Amino acid sequence: MSSLSLRELYEGFRDPRTIRALVKKIEIEADKLGRDIHIMEVCGGHTHSIVKHGLHQLMPQNIHFIHGPGCPVCVLPKERIDHAYRLAMQSDVILVTLGDMIKVPGSKGSLQDARAQGADVRYVYSPLDTLRIAKENPDKKVIFFAIGFETTTPMTAALVGHVINEKIDNIFFHINHITVPEPMKVLLDAKRSKIDAFIGPSHVSVISGAKIYKVFPEAYHTPVVVCGFEPVDILEGILMLLKQRNDNRCEVEIEYTRSVTPEGNLVAQKLIDTFFEKRNHFRWRGIGDIAQSALQLREEFAYLDAEKIYSDLLPNHQIDDHKQCICGEILMGAANPCECKLFGNACTPSSPLGSCMVSSEGACAAYYRYGNMR
């Protein structure tokens, strides 16, 4: 028998018959549970899949989704965006970053605004493209503004390795890599939103492994199922969470077994540890200061750290968001986009006031694009 094509495999995870069968099983387990259950999907990619495919509309009334802070662009505070803006405005600097960062507004404007004023801002699909830009512009200082969770950190680490090994002297780094477990703990400790279970991020878990979530069933009595992004993945994960509750179990389970293991990618983890260490503190937009939740270059690589090299230029004080924007409450799982007075009116993807609207993974962008709630 011939193997499935990629297209057939992809369509299989959206098969209507499979979806209906899973929904029926979920209804049976939800009925057995006999009470409400609040499930937080940590990753913005899961939020988009849930809203895009209408999975929230298929759920029994006692199953509630809560949108989590797993959008690295959304949780970046304005002062960090202002760092990027100020660096980009230096005449001898080329600022390089990933595409999602271009439109995110800081207090001075976005990187798109900086580019309109003559700044040399470039976005890349791979951090390693920075090597080519630096070699083509030897008279410029090329600063890579690095963002993302554990998913994108290995590529930044690889770029650092190339810079050191090839003795490239015009590439520097502004590091904004953050980690998933710490904000999950903060959300449970704060109790601003009711969380009974987590749908764990998939791409993050490919790198870090499902082992990073063991603390949640052990210390918080909150189960975690790591899911893929397709409708069948998410529904299967919900079913696994319900079965845990009905069986009086509380565990970390992996639905996304085709890519995720308990241990994760050990080579990538070693690469990250070679060049990065935990920061003592890092402020998350809408959540606040979270200890040990972000990375920085190790001290021996401080000569590559743009944040230290340009410390006199970069603000270190907190910059507040728009007073009517509730991105903070949304990122904490305490509100949904439709509760914001600005949503779909003053705040749209073409003129975003909050980070949850501008990022492709933001909850507001998902509701606006797929939720028919404009």
Buried (B, 14 or more C-beta within 10 A) or exposed (E): EEEEEEEEEEEEBEBEEBBEEBBEBBBBBBEEBEEEBBBBBBBBBBBBBBBEBEBEEBBBEEBBBBBBBBBBBBBBBBBBBBBBBBBBBBEEBBBBBBEBBBBBBBEBBBBBBBBEEEBBBBBBEEBEBBBEBBEEBEEBBBBBBBBBBBBBBBBBBBBBEBBEEEEBEBBBBBBBBBBBBBBBBBBBEEEBBEBBBBBBBBBBBBBBBBEBBBBBBEEBEBBBBBBBBBBBBBBBBBBBBBBBBBEEEBBBBBBBEEEBBBEBBEEBBEBBEEBBEBBEEBBBBBBBEBEEBBBBBBEEBEEBBBBBBBEEEBBEEEBEBBEEBBBBBBBBBBBBBEEBEBBBEBBBBEEBBBBBBBBBBBBBBBBBBBBEBE
